[in-house]
Amino acid sequence: MKIVSLVPSASEILCDLGLNKQLVGVSHECNYPPSLSNLTPVTSSNINSYETQREIDNSVRAKVNENLPLYEINTDKINTLAPDIIITQGVCDVCAISNDQVEVMLKGQLCTIPSSTNVISLNGRSFDGICQDILMLGDHFNRKERSKEIVENAIIKKENMYNMQKHEIRVLCLEWIDPFFSAGHWVPEQIEMAGFISAIGKPGDQSRVITIDEIYESQPDVIAIICCGYNKDKNETFAQDLFKDHRINNLTPFKNNKVYAFDSDAFFSRPTLRILEGAQQLRQTIL
């Protein structure tokens, strides 16, 4: 069986399930585990990642308004690989190629893979949803026992975190800083796992643009910079930029030097069980 994964989280889960050798193609963003670098990338982005956050946000909005794709699928490579399964996602059209885009490409004249090729969409928007995706993939690829083991171990880790001492510390996680975006989906859940209070957003909420007034009204004790898709070094640069931002740099977290940066690409942006490690990092960093 040959699998093409168009989603970094799917590639990571498949490797955890021991399906590395079945993977024949991945997205351009699939970088974990490192062994994925040996596989053929079958996608590319129509957004320039070297632009500023404001420029990226404007580019995304313009393409969405014009109904233009944010990502491209290399149909020639897909045709050559002739996968039996293509895995995509339905969580966020901005973060990765969506199921709708794949269906359009598969039905188009440019793609000639067999009609028997199945498309599987991952939709986990919470810890439980991520676990359900893992179990679904385990069932589909005859890795049921392995998937159950992975999920059971993750549930134990989550429960252990929830049993730790709670703290009345209000944490604001920023998924973007120009414009400001709150962190949604599983991130408020990560804050709760870490034993803190989410200053803006509840588990399952969508990420959204937030105003300066909302930031002030949320009264954060800590600000965590987890700009979507960026590593820790880049997010540290964004944190330094915020210290110069006179609109918010008189808030308590700046006065108390409680503004922290994290590797969002690895531990916050992707719906994988590494969100547990992200929650642990929050706790260890803040306390």
C-alpha positions in Angstrom: 0.0 0.0 0.0 1.3 3.4 -1.0 0.3 6.5 1.0 0.7 10.2 0.3 0.3 12.5 3.2 -0.5 16.2 2.5 -0.6 17.1 6.2 2.4 17.2 8.7 0.3 15.9 11.5 -0.8 12.9 9.4 2.8 12.1 8.5 3.8 12.2 12.1 1.0 9.9 13.2 1.6 7.5 10.4 5.3 7.2 11.5 4.2 6.6 15.1 2.0 3.8 13.8 5.0 2.2 12.0 3.9 3.0 8.5 7.1 4.8 7.4 7.7 2.5 4.6 4.3 2.9 3.1 4.7 6.7 2.9 5.8 7.6 -0.7 5.0 11.3 -0.7 4.5 14.1 1.7 3.7 17.9 1.9 6.5 20.5 1.7 5.8 21.2 5.4 6.3 17.6 6.6 9.5 17.8 8.6 9.0 15.5 11.6 10.3 12.9 12.1 13.5 13.9 10.2 13.4 10.8 8.1 10.6 12.4 6.1 13.1 14.6 4.3 14.0 11.6 2.1 10.5 11.5 0.7 9.1 13.3 -2.4 7.3 16.6 -1.5 4.2 16.8 -3.6 2.9 20.3 -2.6 4.1 23.9 -2.4 2.9 27.1 -0.9 1.5 30.1 -2.8 2.4 32.3 0.2 5.9 33.8 0.6 7.0 32.7 4.1 9.7 35.3 4.1 7.2 38.1 4.2 6.2 39.9 7.4 3.2 38.6 9.3 1.1 41.6 8.1 2.1 40.8 4.5 1.3 37.1 4.9 -2.0 37.9 6.5 -2.9 40.3 3.6 -1.8 37.7 1.0 -3.9 35.0 2.6 -7.0 37.3 2.8 -6.6 38.4 -0.8 -6.3 34.8 -2.1 -9.3 33.7 0.0 -11.4 36.6 -1.3 -10.4 35.8 -4.9 -11.0 32.0 -4.3 -7.4 31.2 -5.1 -5.6 28.3 -3.6 -3.1 28.9 -0.8 -1.3 25.7 -1.7 -0.5 23.8 -4.9 -0.6 20.1 -5.4 2.0 18.7 -7.9 -0.3 16.5 -10.0 2.6 15.1 -12.1 4.2 13.8 -8.9 0.9 12.4 -7.6 0.4 10.6 -10.9 3.8 9.1 -10.8 3.5 8.0 -7.2 0.0 6.5 -7.9 -0.9 6.3 -4.2 -3.6 4.0 -2.9 -4.4 6.5 -0.1 -4.1 10.3 0.1 -4.4 11.9 3.6 -5.5 15.5 4.0 -7.3 17.5 6.7 -10.5 19.5 7.3 -9.3 21.6 10.3 -7.8 24.7 8.7 -7.7 25.7 5.0 -4.9 28.2 5.9 -2.6 25.6 7.6 -2.6 22.8 5.1 -4.3 21.5 2.0 -7.9 20.8 2.6 -10.0 17.8 1.7 -12.1 20.0 -0.7 -9.0 21.0 -2.6 -7.8 17.4 -3.0 -11.2 16.3 -4.2 -11.1 19.0 -6.9 -7.6 18.1 -8.0 -8.5 14.3 -8.1 -11.5 15.0 -10.2 -9.7 17.4 -12.5 -8.2 16.5 -15.9 -4.6 17.1 -14.6 -4.7 14.1 -12.2 -5.0 10.6 -13.6 -4.6 8.5 -10.5 -7.0 5.5 -10.3 -10.6 6.2 -9.1 -9.9 3.5 -6.4 -7.5 5.9 -4.6 -9.1 6.8 -1.2 -8.9 10.2 0.4 -8.9 10.3 4.2 -9.4 13.5 6.0 -8.2 14.2 9.6 -10.4 16.5 11.6 -9.0 16.6 15.2 -9.6 20.0 16.8 -9.0 18.8 20.4 -7.0 16.2 22.4 -9.9 13.8 22.1 -10.3 14.6 18.4 -6.6 13.9 17.8 -6.9 10.6 19.6 -9.9 9.7 17.4 -7.9 10.4 14.3 -5.1 8.1 15.5 -7.6 5.3 16.3 -9.2 5.8 12.9 -5.9 5.6 11.1 -4.9 2.6 13.2 -8.1 0.8 12.3 -7.8 1.7 8.6 -4.2 0.5 8.2 -4.5 -2.6 10.4 -2.5 -0.9 13.3 -5.4 -1.1 15.7 -3.4 -2.4 18.7 -0.6 0.1 18.2 -3.0 3.0 17.9 -4.8 2.0 21.1 -1.5 1.8 22.9 -0.5 5.3 21.7 -3.8 6.8 22.8 -4.0 5.0 26.1 -0.5 6.3 27.0 -1.5 9.8 26.0 -4.6 9.7 28.1 -2.6 8.7 31.1 -0.2 11.6 30.5 -3.1 14.1 30.1 -4.7 12.9 33.3 -1.5 13.2 35.2 -1.2 16.8 34.1 -4.8 17.6 35.0 -4.1 16.1 38.5 -1.2 18.5 39.1 -1.6 21.6 41.2 -3.7 24.4 39.6 -2.6 28.0 39.5 -4.6 31.2 39.1 -2.3 32.4 36.4 -3.9 33.9 33.3 -2.1 32.9 30.1 -2.6 34.6 26.8 -1.3 32.5 23.9 -0.9 34.6 20.7 -1.0 32.6 17.4 -0.1 35.7 15.4 1.0 39.2 16.4 0.3 41.4 13.3 -2.6 41.4 13.4 -3.1 39.8 16.8 -4.8 36.4 16.7 -6.0 34.4 19.7 -5.0 30.7 19.8 -7.8 28.3 19.2 -8.7 24.6 18.9 -6.6 22.6 21.3 -4.4 25.5 22.6 -6.8 26.6 25.3 -6.9 23.0 26.3 -3.1 22.9 26.5 -3.2 25.9 28.9 -5.6 24.1 31.1 -3.5 20.9 31.0 -0.6 23.0 32.2 -2.6 24.1 35.2 -3.4 27.7 34.1 -6.3 29.8 33.0 -6.8 30.7 29.3 -7.0 34.5 29.2 -8.8 34.4 25.8 -10.5 31.4 24.3 -12.0 28.1 25.5 -11.1 24.6 24.2 -12.6 24.2 20.8 -12.8 27.9 19.9 -11.6 29.1 16.5 -8.5 31.2 16.3 -9.5 34.8 15.5 -8.4 38.3 15.2 -8.4 40.1 18.6 -8.3 43.8 19.4 -5.9 45.7 21.7 -8.9 46.3 24.0 -9.6 42.6 24.3 -6.0 41.9 25.2 -6.2 44.5 28.0 -9.5 43.2 29.2 -8.2 39.6 29.4 -5.7 40.8 32.1 -3.0 38.3 31.2 -0.3 37.4 33.7 1.7 35.7 31.1 1.9 36.0 27.3 3.1 33.0 25.2 4.2 33.6 21.7 3.2 30.6 19.6 2.9 32.1 16.1 1.6 29.4 13.9 4.1 27.4 12.0 7.2 29.1 13.4 10.0 27.6 15.5 11.3 28.9 18.8 14.0 31.1 17.4 11.6 33.0 15.2 9.0 33.3 17.9 11.7 34.7 20.2 12.2 37.4 17.6 8.5 38.1 17.6 8.5 38.4 21.4 11.3 40.9 21.2 9.3 42.9 18.7 6.4 43.0 21.1 8.5 44.5 23.9 8.9 47.5 21.5 5.2 47.7 20.8 3.9 50.7 22.8 0.3 49.5 22.3 0.7 46.6 24.7 4.2 46.7 26.3 2.9 48.3 29.5 0.9 45.2 30.3 1.8 43.1 33.4 3.6 40.3 31.4 6.0 42.9 29.9 6.6 44.7 33.3 7.3 41.3 35.0 9.3 39.9 32.0 6.7 37.1 31.6 6.6 37.0 27.8 7.8 33.6 26.5 8.4 32.1 23.1 7.9 28.5 22.1 8.5 26.1 19.2 4.9 26.4 17.8 5.6 24.3 14.7 6.5 21.3 16.8 4.3 21.6 19.9 1.3 23.9 19.4 0.4 24.4 15.7 -0.1 20.7 14.7 -2.9 18.4 15.9 -0.6 15.6 17.1 0.0 14.2 20.6 3.1 16.5 20.9 0.6 19.0 22.2 1.1 17.2 25.5 4.8 18.2 25.4 3.7 21.7 24.6 1.5 21.8 27.7 4.4 20.5 29.8 6.7 23.2 28.3 4.2 25.9 29.2 4.1 24.7 32.8 7.8 24.3 33.2 8.5 27.7 31.6 5.9 29.7 33.5 6.3 28.3 37.0 
